[in-house]
């Protein structure tokens, strides 16, 4: 499901319109060099896995793209009850622990199934993590994903009672058996194979793939679409908290986060691998890399877990099948990679996940924060990060890259935050957004939207005998089904004769669009940015039924 947006022309009062066909570029305010602070959270343990406290800035080195960077900011964060932490062997006095940072925690639950004897201990550990980690002033939310349906069971809150209620709902859902789609696949493929065998017995040869192969390919391609959609939604969630201060983590409980989409269906049908001609298409590593980049661009540490583990272990007196081991091998390397690239930890199987969660709590309480300065390039740019310790015998863990953001990406983040109803700054441009009369067209409806932008709020710079400016309009949609869309945007320029500029300031620019939506779309986020001054405005349009 998607929303189609038809862009109308920019409408200026006739007095202000320019009819020139070829226009010079919009002038810039002036060259400036922007410098950003890159913060890297670092976790240090000894060989026994105990937290090491009391290290100083001089114990660390940080490298960007292989070049050592001077550490400009340093802090140690340590919870009051760190029984597993050990002091560093140092003669220098350790600096006092920094005051705790605010925390933003997202619990994302894919639809999975565990019998009660595994489900109950897992959720008891999740609730303990939540109870011990969410403090007054923190923000935590609980969302679920089930085949294209994103449900927010609890919006951001610091109320442990409300979060408990949401986790109880997920626990109840996770105790209900899922439809065994791989068993259905095996039945379908066996039937298709019988037709292939019957045809072969009469000397009828298939041209290209057999019916069974084509059926498997079709099922796997559907899984790829669903997985790609889920990954984009998870990325949107992380982008929505880009502006949050302090510590940001995502506890990602998955049913599928696969290297090869749909491989479980090939395994269920008795195949040990995906045919080479389909393997490239089903390879999800490029999408996983984008997920990691999004996490690192927004300072989010991911803790991916696969609670089901070996699926057949759910059933009493039934051991894991070869297909179960193949599925595990298709899932776990991706979980490990996502955790390592973003500075988190991974686990699979409900028992090991429960053991991991206290370490997540330790990560929230005990870590070092290192920072260095970078000169921005103005583009979306990946920078590799390596943190090293000068002392032997200690283990260091941190994210492995910093993703610089362009102005376009920053504005997209703001629009996505508005879409999730996270209240970022509304900006400084006083927009007036008017909705027209909705008209039904089959199962869809059309909704005219008019955006009025005061000219006095825009920056126009002299260019010959006129003033020139530009603005961009951003849109993204969200719905009950399908999660959220990618953002789309369009830039428009305007020019006003110098002699008419004073009078023009009392007018406005009008941007018109027509939204085509279906019954699942319930909101549209709109953003306008002045491409000269970089001032912006955000609005959330609720599409009431």
C-alpha positions in Angstrom: 0.0 0.0 0.0 1.3 3.4 -0.9 0.1 6.9 -1.1 0.5 8.8 -4.4 1.2 12.4 -4.3 0.5 14.7 -7.2 2.3 17.9 -7.1 0.7 21.1 -8.3 2.6 24.0 -9.7 3.9 26.7 -7.3 1.4 29.5 -7.4 2.6 33.1 -6.9 0.5 36.2 -7.1 0.8 37.3 -10.8 2.5 40.5 -9.6 5.5 38.4 -8.3 5.7 35.7 -10.9 8.8 35.5 -13.1 8.5 34.3 -16.7 12.2 33.7 -17.4 12.8 30.2 -18.8 16.5 29.9 -17.8 17.3 31.2 -14.4 20.7 31.5 -12.7 21.2 29.4 -9.6 19.9 30.6 -6.3 22.7 32.5 -4.5 24.0 31.1 -1.2 24.2 33.2 2.0 27.9 32.6 2.2 30.4 29.8 2.6 30.7 28.4 6.1 32.5 25.4 7.6 30.4 23.3 9.9 32.0 21.2 12.6 30.2 18.3 14.4 31.0 16.4 17.5 31.0 12.7 17.0 30.1 10.8 20.2 31.0 7.1 20.6 29.8 5.0 23.5 32.4 2.4 24.5 31.9 -0.6 26.7 35.0 -2.2 28.4 35.2 -5.6 30.0 38.0 -7.8 31.2 38.5 -11.3 29.9 35.9 -12.6 32.5 33.2 -10.3 31.0 33.2 -8.0 34.0 32.9 -4.2 33.5 36.0 -2.2 34.0 35.7 1.2 35.6 38.0 4.0 36.3 39.7 4.3 32.9 40.7 7.8 31.7 40.9 9.5 28.4 44.6 8.6 28.1 43.7 4.9 28.1 41.8 5.2 24.7 42.6 5.9 21.1 40.0 6.5 18.4 40.6 6.3 14.7 38.4 7.5 11.8 39.1 5.9 8.4 42.5 4.8 9.8 43.5 8.3 11.0 43.9 8.9 14.8 41.7 11.6 16.1 42.2 13.7 19.2 39.6 12.9 21.9 38.0 16.2 22.8 35.4 15.0 25.2 35.5 12.2 27.7 33.1 10.9 30.4 32.5 7.7 32.3 28.9 6.7 33.2 28.4 4.2 36.0 25.3 3.1 37.7 25.1 3.0 41.5 24.7 -0.8 41.7 27.4 -2.3 39.5 28.3 -5.4 41.4 30.1 -7.0 38.4 32.3 -4.0 37.7 36.0 -4.1 38.6 38.3 -1.1 39.0 41.0 -0.5 36.5 44.6 -1.0 37.6 45.8 2.6 37.5 47.8 4.9 39.7 46.0 8.0 38.4 42.9 9.1 40.2 39.8 8.3 38.2 37.4 11.1 37.3 34.1 11.2 39.0 31.3 9.4 37.1 29.2 11.8 34.9 25.6 12.4 35.8 23.3 9.8 34.0 22.0 10.7 30.5 18.4 10.5 29.5 17.5 7.2 27.7 15.4 6.4 24.7 14.5 2.7 24.4 12.5 1.1 21.6 11.2 -2.4 22.1 10.4 -3.9 18.6 8.7 -7.3 18.5 8.3 -9.3 15.4 5.5 -11.9 15.5 7.0 -15.0 16.9 5.8 -18.0 18.9 7.1 -19.6 22.1 5.4 -22.2 24.4 4.7 -20.9 27.8 7.6 -22.7 29.5 10.0 -20.6 27.3 7.8 -17.5 26.8 7.2 -16.7 30.5 10.9 -16.6 31.5 11.8 -14.5 28.5 9.2 -11.8 29.2 10.0 -11.9 32.9 13.6 -10.9 31.9 12.3 -8.2 29.5 10.1 -6.7 32.2 13.1 -6.7 34.6 15.2 -4.9 32.1 12.4 -2.4 31.6 11.7 -1.9 35.3 15.4 -1.5 36.2 16.3 0.8 33.2 13.4 3.2 32.6 13.8 6.2 35.0 11.6 9.3 35.4 12.3 11.5 32.3 13.4 8.6 30.1 11.3 7.5 27.1 10.4 3.9 26.1 8.0 2.6 23.6 6.7 -0.8 22.6 5.8 -1.7 18.9 4.9 -4.9 17.1 5.2 -6.0 13.5 3.2 -8.7 11.9 3.3 -9.1 8.1 3.2 -5.4 7.2 1.1 -4.3 10.2 3.0 -1.9 12.6 1.2 -1.4 15.9 2.3 1.0 18.6 1.2 -0.7 21.8 2.7 2.0 23.9 3.9 5.4 22.7 7.0 6.9 24.4 6.5 7.2 28.1 8.4 6.8 31.4 5.4 5.0 33.0 6.5 1.5 34.0 2.9 0.6 34.5 1.9 1.5 31.0 5.0 -0.3 29.5 4.2 -3.4 31.6 0.7 -3.4 30.1 2.1 -3.3 26.6 4.7 -6.1 27.3 1.8 -8.2 28.8 0.0 -7.9 25.5 3.1 -9.0 23.5 3.6 -11.9 25.9 0.0 -13.1 25.4 0.4 -12.8 21.6 3.7 -14.6 21.6 2.2 -17.6 23.4 -0.3 -18.2 20.5 1.0 -20.6 17.9 1.7 -19.2 14.4 0.6 -20.7 11.2 3.4 -23.0 10.1 4.0 -21.5 6.7 7.0 -23.7 6.0 4.9 -26.9 6.4 2.4 -25.4 4.0 5.3 -24.7 1.6 6.5 -28.3 1.8 3.0 -29.5 0.9 2.7 -27.1 -2.0 6.2 -28.0 -3.3 5.6 -31.7 -2.9 2.4 -31.4 -5.0 4.1 -29.3 -7.6 7.0 -31.8 -7.8 4.5 -34.7 -8.3 3.1 -32.8 -11.3 6.7 -32.3 -12.6 7.4 -36.0 -12.1 4.1 -37.0 -13.8 4.9 -34.8 -16.8 8.4 -36.2 -17.0 7.0 -39.8 -17.0 5.1 -38.9 -20.2 8.2 -37.4 -21.8 7.0 -33.8 -21.2 10.0 -31.7 -20.3 9.7 -28.3 -18.6 11.3 -25.4 -20.3 13.5 -23.6 -17.8 12.6 -24.0 -14.1 10.2 -26.8 -13.0 6.8 -26.0 -11.5 8.2 -26.7 -8.1 11.2 -24.3 -8.6 8.9 -21.6 -9.9 6.6 -22.0 -6.9 9.5 -21.8 -4.5 10.9 -18.7 -6.2 7.5 -17.0 -6.0 7.2 -17.7 -2.2 10.7 -16.5 -1.5 10.2 -13.3 -3.5 7.1 -12.5 -1.3 9.3 -13.0 1.8 11.8 -10.6 0.4 9.2 -8.0 -0.1 7.9 -8.4 3.5 11.5 -8.4 5.0 12.4 -5.3 3.0 9.3 -3.5 4.2 10.1 -4.4 7.8 13.7 -3.2 7.5 12.5 0.1 6.1 10.0 0.5 9.0 12.7 -0.3 11.6 15.0 2.3 10.0 12.1 4.9 10.1 11.7 4.2 13.8 15.3 4.9 14.4 15.3 8.0 12.3 12.3 9.3 14.3 14.4 9.5 17.4 17.4 11.2 15.7 16.9 14.4 17.8 16.7 12.6 21.1 19.4 13.4 23.6 21.4 10.8 25.5 21.5 7.1 25.2 19.4 5.4 22.5 18.9 1.7 22.1 16.7 -0.6 20.0 15.8 -4.1 21.5 14.9 -5.9 18.2 13.2 -9.3 18.8 12.8 -10.8 15.3 11.2 -13.8 13.7 13.1 -13.2 10.5 16.1 -10.9 9.8 17.7 -13.2 7.2 20.7 -13.1 5.1 18.7 -14.7 2.2 15.1 -13.8 2.2 12.7 -16.8 2.0 15.5 -19.4 2.4 13.5 -21.2 5.1 11.0 -22.3 2.4 13.8 -23.8 0.3 15.0 -25.7 3.4 11.5 -26.9 4.3 11.2 -28.3 0.8 14.3 -30.3 1.3 16.7 -28.0 -0.6 20.0 -27.2 1.1 20.7 -24.0 -0.8 19.1 -21.4 -3.0 19.7 -21.8 -6.8 22.5 -19.5 -7.9 20.4 -17.6 -10.3 18.0 -16.6 -7.5 20.5 -16.1 -4.7 21.6 -12.6 -5.7 18.1 -11.4 -5.8 17.2 -12.8 -2.4 20.4 -11.6 -0.7 19.4 -9.1 1.9 22.8 -7.9 2.9 22.5 -4.5 1.1 19.3 -3.7 3.0 20.9 -4.9 6.3 23.9 -2.6 5.6 21.4 0.4 5.2 19.8 -0.6 8.5 23.2 -0.5 10.2 24.0 2.9 8.5 20.7 4.3 9.8 21.4 3.1 13.3 24.9 4.7 13.3 23.7 7.9 11.7 21.3 8.4 14.6 23.4 7.0 17.5 21.2 4.0 18.1 22.7 0.8 19.5 20.8 -2.3 18.3 20.4 -5.5 20.4 19.0 -8.0 17.9 17.6 -11.3 19.3 16.0 -14.4 17.8 13.9 -15.8 20.6 12.7 -18.9 18.7 16.2 -20.2 18.0 15.8 -23.8 16.8 12.2 -23.9 16.0 11.5 -27.6 16.4 12.6 -27.3 20.1 9.1 -25.9 20.7 7.6 -29.3 20.3 8.0 -31.9 23.0 10.0 -35.1 22.1 10.9 -33.6 18.7 14.5 -32.7 18.0 15.7 -30.0 15.6 15.5 -31.0 11.9 18.2 -30.3 9.3 16.0 -27.4 8.1 16.0 -25.9 11.6 19.8 -25.8 11.6 19.9 -24.2 8.1 17.4 -21.5 9.2 19.5 -20.8 12.3 22.6 -20.4 10.0 20.7 -18.0 7.8 19.6 -15.8 10.7 22.4 -15.7 13.3 25.3 -14.2 11.2 23.1 -11.2 10.4 22.1 -10.7 14.0 25.8 -10.8 15.0 26.8 -8.4 12.3 24.1 -5.8 13.2 25.1 -6.0 16.8 28.8 -5.6 16.1 28.4 -2.7 13.7 26.2 -0.7 16.0 27.9 -1.6 19.3 25.3 -3.9 20.6 25.0 -7.6 21.5 23.0 -10.5 19.9 21.5 -13.7 21.1 19.2 -16.5 19.9 17.1 -19.0 21.7 14.8 -17.8 24.5 17.2 -18.9 27.3 20.2 -17.1 25.9 18.2 -14.0 25.1 17.1 -13.9 28.8 20.8 -14.2 29.8 21.7 -11.3 27.4 19.2 -8.8 28.8 21.1 -8.1 32.1 24.1 -7.2 29.9 21.8 -4.7 28.0 21.0 -3.2 31.4 24.7 -3.0 32.2 25.3 -1.2 28.9 22.7 1.4 29.8 24.4 2.0 33.2 28.1 1.5 32.7 30.0 2.9 29.7 32.5 5.5 28.5 31.6 8.3 26.2 34.3 9.5 23.8 34.0 12.4 21.3 36.0 14.0 18.6 35.4 16.8 16.1 34.9 16.4 12.4 34.5 18.9 9.6 31.2 18.3 7.8 31.2 17.6 4.1 27.5 18.4 3.6 26.8 15.0 2.2 25.7 11.6 3.5 29.1 10.1 4.2 30.3 7.0 5.9 33.3 7.2 8.2 34.8 4.0 9.7 35.5 4.1 13.4 37.9 2.0 15.5 38.3 2.4 19.2 41.4 0.9 20.8 42.7 0.5 24.4 46.3 1.0 25.2 46.1 -1.6 27.9 46.3 -5.3 27.2 43.9 -7.9 28.5 40.7 -5.7 28.1 37.9 -6.0 25.6 36.4 -2.9 24.0 33.1 -2.8 22.2 31.6 0.2 20.2 29.9 1.1 17.0 32.1 0.8 13.9 31.1 3.8 11.9 29.8 7.3 12.0 27.4 8.4 9.3 27.4 12.1 8.4 24.1 13.5 7.4 23.2 15.9 4.6 20.7 18.7 5.1 18.2 16.6 3.1 18.6 13.6 5.4 18.2 15.8 8.5 15.0 17.2 7.2 13.7 13.7 6.3 14.4 12.7 9.9 12.3 15.6 11.2 9.4 14.6 8.9 9.6 11.0 10.0 9.6 12.1 13.7 6.5 14.1 13.1 4.9 11.1 11.4 5.5 9.0 14.5 3.9 11.8 16.5 7.1 12.5 18.3 7.1 16.2 19.0 10.3 17.7 17.6 10.6 21.5 17.1 7.8 22.7 14.8 10.3 25.1 13.2 10.1 28.8 12.7 8.2 29.2 9.4 4.4 29.9 10.1 2.8 27.5 7.6 -0.9 27.5 6.9 -2.1 24.1 5.8 -5.7 23.8 4.4 -7.4 20.5 3.6 -9.9 20.5 0.7 -13.0 18.3 0.2 -12.4 14.6 0.1 -13.7 12.8 -2.9 -14.1 9.0 -3.2 -12.7 7.1 -6.1 -13.3 3.4 -5.8 -11.5 2.1 -2.8 -9.3 5.2 -2.6 -10.1 8.8 -2.0 -8.5 12.1 -3.1 -7.7 14.9 -0.7 -6.5 18.3 -1.9 -3.9 19.9 0.3 -2.9 23.6 0.0 0.2 25.0 1.8 0.5 28.7 2.3 4.1 29.9 3.0 4.5 33.6 4.0 7.0 35.3 1.8 8.1 37.4 4.8 9.3 34.2 6.5 11.5 33.1 3.5 15.0 34.3 2.7 15.4 35.8 -0.7 18.8 37.1 -1.8 19.6 39.8 -4.4 20.4 38.5 -7.9 20.6 41.2 -10.5 17.3 43.1 -10.7 15.4 40.5 -8.6 15.4 38.6 -5.4 15.7 34.8 -5.6 14.9 32.1 -3.1 14.0 28.4 -2.9 12.1 26.0 -0.7 11.6 22.2 -0.5 8.4 20.4 0.5 8.7 17.0 2.1 6.1 14.3 2.6 5.8 10.9 4.2 2.7 8.8 5.1 1.9 6.3 7.7 -0.9 3.8 8.1 -2.4 1.0 10.2 -1.1 -1.5 7.5 2.3 -1.1 5.9 4.2 0.8 8.5 5.6 4.1 7.0 6.6 5.2 3.6 9.9 6.6 2.4 10.0 10.4 2.4 9.6 12.2 -0.9 10.5 15.9 -1.6 10.5 18.5 -4.3 12.3 21.8 -4.5 10.7 24.9 -5.9 12.4 28.3 -6.7 10.8 31.7 -6.7 12.0 35.1 -8.0 10.6 38.5 -7.2 11.5 41.8 -9.0 13.5 44.1 -6.7 11.0 47.0 -7.2 8.2 44.8 -5.9 9.9 43.1 -3.0 8.5 45.3 -0.3 5.0 44.7 -1.4 5.6 41.0 -1.9 6.4 40.6 1.8 2.7 40.8 2.7 1.9 38.0 0.3 2.5 34.2 0.4 3.6 31.3 -1.8 1.0 28.6 -2.4 1.9 25.0 -2.9 -0.8 22.6 -3.9 -0.9 18.8 -4.0 -3.6 16.1 -4.2 -3.2 13.1 -2.0 -4.4 9.7 -3.2 -4.9 7.5 -0.1 -6.7 4.3 0.8 -8.6 3.4 4.0 -5.4 2.3 5.8 -3.6 5.6 5.5 -4.3 7.6 8.7 -1.7 10.4 8.7 0.7 12.4 6.5 3.7 14.4 7.7 4.6 17.6 5.8 7.8 19.6 6.1 8.9 22.8 4.4 12.5 24.0 4.5 13.9 27.3 3.3 16.8 26.1 1.2 18.7 29.4 1.7 18.4 30.0 5.4 17.7 26.3 6.4 14.7 27.4 8.5 11.9 24.8 8.5 8.4 24.0 9.5 6.6 20.7 10.3 3.0 19.7 10.3 1.2 16.4 10.9 -2.0 15.9 8.9 -4.4 13.5 10.6 -6.7 11.9 8.0 -9.8 11.4 9.9 -12.3 8.7 8.8 
